[in-house]
Amino acid sequence: MEIPAINLKAIVLVHWLLTVWGCMVWLPKSFPWGNFSVLAVGVWAIAQRDSVDAVLMFLIGMVMTILTDIIHFSLFYGPSNFAPEMGHDVFRFSAGMAILNLLLKPVSCFFVYQMYRERGGEYNFNFGFPTVTRERAAYQSIDNQEESSRQVNPFNQAQDSKPGPRSY
């Protein structure tokens, strides 16, 4: 089964709309700043179609906003006193759109990761830990006998010289 191709423009547009609707009433200013900053990186990834770095930064930003959105919702969820004249219906709509935005972000991260791979990104991330790979380009073949035809001197002594005195 092949993964359907989702346009990066559609991902950015949907998350932009849900972020605008989500921060209408109850979320603090850090919520739109964080989300719109990541969406600006998404616009950069749209503008530079061949850039692996732009897509990777957008992917990392989306993962980070998943965590910050969870923190925002846990701290600030509840009927707000910011705009009581708007009523509870606007609060429910705004909260629903913000939660829907959060629920769609892991799916969007999956599709952005697929785009990262299509643009030439590596399949794995290296955090500096030693790993075992199956890449055989770094190994020399033992079938190649060119080195064994030459006389190898393991002690780095010249062939014609006398052995020197041993130091004990």
Secondary structure, DSSP 4 states (H G I P E B T S, - for coil): -PPPP--HHHHHHHHHHHHHHHTSSSS-THHHHHHHHHHHHHHHHHH-TT-HHHHHHHHHHHHHHHHHHHHHHHHH-S--SS-GGG-HHHHHHHHHHHHHHHHHHHHHHHHHHHHHHHTT--SS---S--------TTSPPTT--HHHHSPP-TT---SSSPPPPPP-
